[in-house]
Amino acid sequence: MSNEILRFQFEGAAERARKKAGNDDVAACFDGLAATVHAVPEPLLDAYLEFFEDCGDSERDGELMDEIRFRLWSPANATEYLQRYVAVASGLD
């Protein structure tokens, strides 16, 4: 998985949110994540990919995305999203 695949993942989540009435704010959050994937520091992206590949951890990714969908969390950018993912995956959060 590269940052392009991560961008497509966020774009897909934004599109699904748009299809649900009243989820424009959620779609905007995912759009913001997709737009900032290019700015994620390479070591952070590598750490994310390592946890994701080693654990097949799409479930954790899904849980974080659900937090966004249910308006429990609104990361400012893709870097913040990946920092949280890595913290949770490594047991620091």
PyMOL commands that place a pseudoatom at each C-alpha (Angstrom):
pseudoatom trace, name=CA, resn=MET, resi=1, chain=A, elem=C, hetatm=0, pos=[0.000, 0.000, 0.000]
pseudoatom trace, name=CA, resn=SER, resi=2, chain=A, elem=C, hetatm=0, pos=[1.348, 3.393, -0.900]
pseudoatom trace, name=CA, resn=ASN, resi=3, chain=A, elem=C, hetatm=0, pos=[0.191, 6.854, -0.041]
pseudoatom trace, name=CA, resn=GLU, resi=4, chain=A, elem=C, hetatm=0, pos=[-1.890, 6.797, -3.249]
pseudoatom trace, name=CA, resn=ILE, resi=5, chain=A, elem=C, hetatm=0, pos=[-3.847, 3.795, -2.023]
pseudoatom trace, name=CA, resn=LEU, resi=6, chain=A, elem=C, hetatm=0, pos=[-4.337, 5.545, 1.308]
pseudoatom trace, name=CA, resn=ARG, resi=7, chain=A, elem=C, hetatm=0, pos=[-5.619, 8.596, -0.569]
pseudoatom trace, name=CA, resn=PHE, resi=8, chain=A, elem=C, hetatm=0, pos=[-8.084, 6.404, -2.512]
pseudoatom trace, name=CA, resn=GLN, resi=9, chain=A, elem=C, hetatm=0, pos=[-9.218, 4.859, 0.771]
pseudoatom trace, name=CA, resn=PHE, resi=10, chain=A, elem=C, hetatm=0, pos=[-10.005, 8.293, 2.220]
pseudoatom trace, name=CA, resn=GLU, resi=11, chain=A, elem=C, hetatm=0, pos=[-11.676, 9.413, -1.021]
pseudoatom trace, name=CA, resn=GLY, resi=12, chain=A, elem=C, hetatm=0, pos=[-13.863, 6.303, -0.979]
pseudoatom trace, name=CA, resn=ALA, resi=13, chain=A, elem=C, hetatm=0, pos=[-14.867, 6.986, 2.617]
pseudoatom trace, name=CA, resn=ALA, resi=14, chain=A, elem=C, hetatm=0, pos=[-15.736, 10.573, 1.652]
pseudoatom trace, name=CA, resn=GLU, resi=15, chain=A, elem=C, hetatm=0, pos=[-17.881, 9.376, -1.232]
pseudoatom trace, name=CA, resn=ARG, resi=16, chain=A, elem=C, hetatm=0, pos=[-19.740, 6.906, 0.991]
pseudoatom trace, name=CA, resn=ALA, resi=17, chain=A, elem=C, hetatm=0, pos=[-20.348, 9.660, 3.555]
pseudoatom trace, name=CA, resn=ARG, resi=18, chain=A, elem=C, hetatm=0, pos=[-21.691, 11.966, 0.833]
pseudoatom trace, name=CA, resn=LYS, resi=19, chain=A, elem=C, hetatm=0, pos=[-24.255, 9.342, -0.135]
pseudoatom trace, name=CA, resn=LYS, resi=20, chain=A, elem=C, hetatm=0, pos=[-25.724, 9.450, 3.365]
pseudoatom trace, name=CA, resn=ALA, resi=21, chain=A, elem=C, hetatm=0, pos=[-27.896, 12.466, 4.045]
pseudoatom trace, name=CA, resn=GLY, resi=22, chain=A, elem=C, hetatm=0, pos=[-26.453, 14.811, 6.621]
pseudoatom trace, name=CA, resn=ASN, resi=23, chain=A, elem=C, hetatm=0, pos=[-22.898, 13.509, 6.450]
pseudoatom trace, name=CA, resn=ASP, resi=24, chain=A, elem=C, hetatm=0, pos=[-21.331, 16.428, 4.579]
pseudoatom trace, name=CA, resn=ASP, resi=25, chain=A, elem=C, hetatm=0, pos=[-19.082, 17.252, 7.541]
pseudoatom trace, name=CA, resn=VAL, resi=26, chain=A, elem=C, hetatm=0, pos=[-17.838, 13.671, 7.673]
pseudoatom trace, name=CA, resn=ALA, resi=27, chain=A, elem=C, hetatm=0, pos=[-17.220, 13.700, 3.913]
pseudoatom trace, name=CA, resn=ALA, resi=28, chain=A, elem=C, hetatm=0, pos=[-15.298, 16.969, 4.287]
pseudoatom trace, name=CA, resn=CYS, resi=29, chain=A, elem=C, hetatm=0, pos=[-13.094, 15.414, 6.963]
pseudoatom trace, name=CA, resn=PHE, resi=30, chain=A, elem=C, hetatm=0, pos=[-12.246, 12.440, 4.728]
pseudoatom trace, name=CA, resn=ASP, resi=31, chain=A, elem=C, hetatm=0, pos=[-11.669, 14.815, 1.792]
pseudoatom trace, name=CA, resn=GLY, resi=32, chain=A, elem=C, hetatm=0, pos=[-9.202, 16.721, 3.977]
pseudoatom trace, name=CA, resn=LEU, resi=33, chain=A, elem=C, hetatm=0, pos=[-7.399, 13.508, 4.870]
pseudoatom trace, name=CA, resn=ALA, resi=34, chain=A, elem=C, hetatm=0, pos=[-7.154, 12.524, 1.207]
pseudoatom trace, name=CA, resn=ALA, resi=35, chain=A, elem=C, hetatm=0, pos=[-5.839, 15.968, 0.279]
pseudoatom trace, name=CA, resn=THR, resi=36, chain=A, elem=C, hetatm=0, pos=[-3.051, 15.800, 2.870]
pseudoatom trace, name=CA, resn=VAL, resi=37, chain=A, elem=C, hetatm=0, pos=[-1.751, 12.257, 2.309]
pseudoatom trace, name=CA, resn=HIS, resi=38, chain=A, elem=C, hetatm=0, pos=[1.097, 13.664, 0.213]
pseudoatom trace, name=CA, resn=ALA, resi=39, chain=A, elem=C, hetatm=0, pos=[2.398, 15.566, 3.274]
pseudoatom trace, name=CA, resn=VAL, resi=40, chain=A, elem=C, hetatm=0, pos=[2.688, 12.520, 5.574]
pseudoatom trace, name=CA, resn=PRO, resi=41, chain=A, elem=C, hetatm=0, pos=[6.331, 12.087, 6.605]
pseudoatom trace, name=CA, resn=GLU, resi=42, chain=A, elem=C, hetatm=0, pos=[7.819, 8.979, 5.026]
pseudoatom trace, name=CA, resn=PRO, resi=43, chain=A, elem=C, hetatm=0, pos=[8.861, 7.363, 8.352]
pseudoatom trace, name=CA, resn=LEU, resi=44, chain=A, elem=C, hetatm=0, pos=[5.288, 7.682, 9.645]
pseudoatom trace, name=CA, resn=LEU, resi=45, chain=A, elem=C, hetatm=0, pos=[3.858, 6.179, 6.459]
pseudoatom trace, name=CA, resn=ASP, resi=46, chain=A, elem=C, hetatm=0, pos=[6.385, 3.335, 6.736]
pseudoatom trace, name=CA, resn=ALA, resi=47, chain=A, elem=C, hetatm=0, pos=[5.378, 2.686, 10.369]
pseudoatom trace, name=CA, resn=TYR, resi=48, chain=A, elem=C, hetatm=0, pos=[1.691, 2.648, 9.377]
pseudoatom trace, name=CA, resn=LEU, resi=49, chain=A, elem=C, hetatm=0, pos=[2.359, 0.237, 6.539]
pseudoatom trace, name=CA, resn=GLU, resi=50, chain=A, elem=C, hetatm=0, pos=[4.446, -2.027, 8.760]
pseudoatom trace, name=CA, resn=PHE, resi=51, chain=A, elem=C, hetatm=0, pos=[1.683, -2.326, 11.362]
pseudoatom trace, name=CA, resn=PHE, resi=52, chain=A, elem=C, hetatm=0, pos=[-0.960, -2.734, 8.679]
pseudoatom trace, name=CA, resn=GLU, resi=53, chain=A, elem=C, hetatm=0, pos=[0.951, -5.441, 6.793]
pseudoatom trace, name=CA, resn=ASP, resi=54, chain=A, elem=C, hetatm=0, pos=[2.216, -7.315, 9.858]
pseudoatom trace, name=CA, resn=CYS, resi=55, chain=A, elem=C, hetatm=0, pos=[-1.135, -7.490, 11.557]
pseudoatom trace, name=CA, resn=GLY, resi=56, chain=A, elem=C, hetatm=0, pos=[-3.448, -7.395, 8.583]
pseudoatom trace, name=CA, resn=ASP, resi=57, chain=A, elem=C, hetatm=0, pos=[-4.948, -4.654, 10.653]
pseudoatom trace, name=CA, resn=SER, resi=58, chain=A, elem=C, hetatm=0, pos=[-7.745, -3.353, 8.495]
pseudoatom trace, name=CA, resn=GLU, resi=59, chain=A, elem=C, hetatm=0, pos=[-10.041, -3.780, 11.515]
pseudoatom trace, name=CA, resn=ARG, resi=60, chain=A, elem=C, hetatm=0, pos=[-8.146, -1.111, 13.475]
pseudoatom trace, name=CA, resn=ASP, resi=61, chain=A, elem=C, hetatm=0, pos=[-8.240, 1.148, 10.429]
pseudoatom trace, name=CA, resn=GLY, resi=62, chain=A, elem=C, hetatm=0, pos=[-11.979, 0.571, 10.204]
pseudoatom trace, name=CA, resn=GLU, resi=63, chain=A, elem=C, hetatm=0, pos=[-12.428, 1.423, 13.879]
pseudoatom trace, name=CA, resn=LEU, resi=64, chain=A, elem=C, hetatm=0, pos=[-10.628, 4.749, 13.447]
pseudoatom trace, name=CA, resn=MET, resi=65, chain=A, elem=C, hetatm=0, pos=[-12.696, 5.541, 10.368]
pseudoatom trace, name=CA, resn=ASP, resi=66, chain=A, elem=C, hetatm=0, pos=[-15.841, 4.711, 12.328]
pseudoatom trace, name=CA, resn=GLU, resi=67, chain=A, elem=C, hetatm=0, pos=[-14.780, 7.242, 14.960]
pseudoatom trace, name=CA, resn=ILE, resi=68, chain=A, elem=C, hetatm=0, pos=[-14.749, 9.824, 12.178]
pseudoatom trace, name=CA, resn=ARG, resi=69, chain=A, elem=C, hetatm=0, pos=[-18.067, 8.613, 10.728]
pseudoatom trace, name=CA, resn=PHE, resi=70, chain=A, elem=C, hetatm=0, pos=[-19.728, 8.788, 14.163]
pseudoatom trace, name=CA, resn=ARG, resi=71, chain=A, elem=C, hetatm=0, pos=[-18.204, 12.242, 14.763]
pseudoatom trace, name=CA, resn=LEU, resi=72, chain=A, elem=C, hetatm=0, pos=[-16.150, 11.066, 17.742]
pseudoatom trace, name=CA, resn=TRP, resi=73, chain=A, elem=C, hetatm=0, pos=[-12.899, 12.273, 16.215]
pseudoatom trace, name=CA, resn=SER, resi=74, chain=A, elem=C, hetatm=0, pos=[-11.980, 14.667, 13.432]
pseudoatom trace, name=CA, resn=PRO, resi=75, chain=A, elem=C, hetatm=0, pos=[-8.281, 14.536, 12.566]
pseudoatom trace, name=CA, resn=ALA, resi=76, chain=A, elem=C, hetatm=0, pos=[-6.919, 17.717, 11.041]
pseudoatom trace, name=CA, resn=ASN, resi=77, chain=A, elem=C, hetatm=0, pos=[-4.902, 15.886, 8.391]
pseudoatom trace, name=CA, resn=ALA, resi=78, chain=A, elem=C, hetatm=0, pos=[-3.612, 12.502, 7.261]
pseudoatom trace, name=CA, resn=THR, resi=79, chain=A, elem=C, hetatm=0, pos=[-0.506, 12.845, 9.429]
pseudoatom trace, name=CA, resn=GLU, resi=80, chain=A, elem=C, hetatm=0, pos=[-2.657, 13.106, 12.561]
pseudoatom trace, name=CA, resn=TYR, resi=81, chain=A, elem=C, hetatm=0, pos=[-4.694, 10.088, 11.422]
pseudoatom trace, name=CA, resn=LEU, resi=82, chain=A, elem=C, hetatm=0, pos=[-1.583, 7.957, 10.904]
pseudoatom trace, name=CA, resn=GLN, resi=83, chain=A, elem=C, hetatm=0, pos=[-0.024, 9.128, 14.174]
pseudoatom trace, name=CA, resn=ARG, resi=84, chain=A, elem=C, hetatm=0, pos=[-3.126, 7.937, 16.013]
pseudoatom trace, name=CA, resn=TYR, resi=85, chain=A, elem=C, hetatm=0, pos=[-3.182, 4.655, 14.100]
pseudoatom trace, name=CA, resn=VAL, resi=86, chain=A, elem=C, hetatm=0, pos=[0.459, 3.943, 14.952]
pseudoatom trace, name=CA, resn=ALA, resi=87, chain=A, elem=C, hetatm=0, pos=[-0.090, 4.923, 18.609]
pseudoatom trace, name=CA, resn=VAL, resi=88, chain=A, elem=C, hetatm=0, pos=[-3.082, 2.588, 18.911]
pseudoatom trace, name=CA, resn=ALA, resi=89, chain=A, elem=C, hetatm=0, pos=[-1.337, -0.227, 17.043]
pseudoatom trace, name=CA, resn=SER, resi=90, chain=A, elem=C, hetatm=0, pos=[1.736, 0.027, 19.241]
pseudoatom trace, name=CA, resn=GLY, resi=91, chain=A, elem=C, hetatm=0, pos=[-0.304, 0.176, 22.445]
pseudoatom trace, name=CA, resn=LEU, resi=92, chain=A, elem=C, hetatm=0, pos=[0.528, 3.780, 23.268]
pseudoatom trace, name=CA, resn=ASP, resi=93, chain=A, elem=C, hetatm=0, pos=[-3.070, 4.999, 22.948]
for i in range(1, 93): cmd.bond("trace and resi %d" % i, "trace and resi %d" % (i + 1))
show_as sticks, trace
zoom trace
